[in-house]
């Protein structure tokens, strides 16, 4: 997804993340593109986790508009979204748009057509690039320590065995287990 922090500014690729609660922005990107905006402070610093293995701290936010290019009936249009965005240091993506904006703006992610649809703006679409968190898939063979049968979508703790030369599991990744 591409956005701009000003109508006359270039569009930048940003990240839309349904697994993240709030929208955050990199301080250097904000300073370079909107040095004029008012920065608000909160009394208690927020500890923001779930972005790779890093934890970010934020006790500042801005309320600013950003612009998204798209199409209505094949004609190029811009929509403006005004959002509260928390400021963090050294964010690899310029902005991470979280579920707070996705919900309020009624954004529908269309994975089949690789686009976003905005529920309250009739026929508005914008293109997106869809990919996994880090685009790296690791294949490992694991064996369950004991046989078990349970229904689909059932959650159970299951002891496993791995080859001794396998890398250990880490907490900063998602895992998908498939049966043979």
Secondary structure as GFF3:
##gff-version 3
##sequence-region A 1 180
A	DSSP	beta_strand	2	3	.	.	.	ID=ss1
A	DSSP	beta_strand	12	13	.	.	.	ID=ss2
A	DSSP	beta_strand	15	16	.	.	.	ID=ss3
A	DSSP	beta_strand	24	26	.	.	.	ID=ss4
A	DSSP	alpha_helix	27	33	.	.	.	ID=ss5
A	DSSP	beta_strand	40	51	.	.	.	ID=ss6
A	DSSP	beta_strand	54	72	.	.	.	ID=ss7
A	DSSP	beta_strand	75	88	.	.	.	ID=ss8
A	DSSP	beta_strand	95	97	.	.	.	ID=ss9
A	DSSP	alpha_helix	99	104	.	.	.	ID=ss10
A	DSSP	beta_strand	107	110	.	.	.	ID=ss11
A	DSSP	beta_strand	115	118	.	.	.	ID=ss12
A	DSSP	beta_strand	124	127	.	.	.	ID=ss13
A	DSSP	beta_strand	142	144	.	.	.	ID=ss14
A	DSSP	beta_strand	160	162	.	.	.	ID=ss15
###
